[in-house]
Amino acid sequence: MLMFVGLGLYDLGDISLKGLECVRNADTVYLEAYTSRLMGTDVAEMEAFFEKEIRVLSREDVEQNPRDIIERAARGRVAFLTGGDPMVSTTHADLRMRAAAAGVATSIIHASSISSAVCGLSGLQNYRFGKSCSVPFPAKGWFPTAPVETIAANLDLNLHTLVFLDIQMDRYMRIPEAIAIIEEMAAKRGIEPPALYVGIARAGSESPVVAAGSGAKLKETQFGPPLHVLVVPADLHPMEREYLEIFAGL
Ligand SMILES: C[S@@+](CC[C@H](N)C(=O)[O-])C[C@H]1O[C@@H](n2cnc3c(N)ncnc32)[C@H](O)[C@@H]1O
């Protein structure tokens, strides 16, 4: 049995009771920590809390060599842990389908996701979001501009865009850097950069920071430690505007 268990957004308190029971009863516990990360805890604390050894998986382990995971799930109970909801803005549908093809039973234990948390923290209506996008750290000779194309396409349809920020090993993109990259991408594509952003840091923690404003304003805002995420809003509904004025300093 392969059980996909969502860890929620920030620390050990975010897993559901169903998820906790599932992890405590598992024969093997894997942690996928490359699509998202719980910044309010670490692997040692998780192992102590779950009373289980945790095997940390790389993207290659999951996407290219998942045989070990599937073989263990064929023989026993395997919990596969992911930050947020295990099936939101991840590639784990592929692993679930591979398990099904191998005749291994699967289940999903859902959890809070950044995709829904942004709606509560920003007041932006969830049904007004278009396709989301990710801003990667630029590499030498590689500077993709797809994110600004997604933002522009959504704005044409008057839809908000959720913009995920890159995570690498121990490197986390922050809001000011992401805005600078988006502005550079827009300049490269000859597109106007977004006039308004909503920046959110540490959703799910006791002290999330939510700020709305221009790129210039948000680049000077102190958001504190990661994780960070951005929204580029479309035209604001009066309720959305009022909410941002009250809770995000618009
Ligand atoms: C690719 S998404 C994965 C979403 C995850 N499966 C979920 O359901 O929440 C990960 C990105 O979302 C954002 N993110 C995730 N958790 C966050 C949090 N607690 N606070 C702020 N941003 C967060 C970061 O930009 C991070 O790089």
The ligand as a Gaussian input file, in Angstrom:
#p B3LYP/6-31G(d) Opt

LIG

0 1
 C        5.494000      23.831000      -6.034000
 S        4.585000      24.382000      -4.667000
 C        4.099000      22.871000      -3.898000
 C        2.778000      23.024000      -3.251000
 C        2.440000      22.011000      -2.172000
 N        2.260000      20.671000      -2.689000
 C        1.172000      22.493000      -1.504000
 O        0.110000      21.893000      -1.730000
 O        1.258000      23.476000      -0.745000
 C        5.853000      24.948000      -3.535000
 C        5.993000      26.461000      -3.557000
 O        4.868000      27.045000      -2.922000
 C        5.273000      28.102000      -2.081000
 N        4.976000      27.716000      -0.687000
 C        4.754000      26.468000      -0.207000
 N        4.487000      26.507000       1.111000
 C        4.543000      27.812000       1.473000
 C        4.339000      28.502000       2.695000
 N        4.027000      27.848000       3.824000
 N        4.438000      29.853000       2.689000
 C        4.737000      30.536000       1.550000
 N        4.943000      29.936000       0.369000
 C        4.845000      28.594000       0.321000
 C        6.768000      28.336000      -2.308000
 O        6.922000      29.316000      -3.320000
 C        7.209000      26.949000      -2.766000
 O        8.350000      27.012000      -3.577000

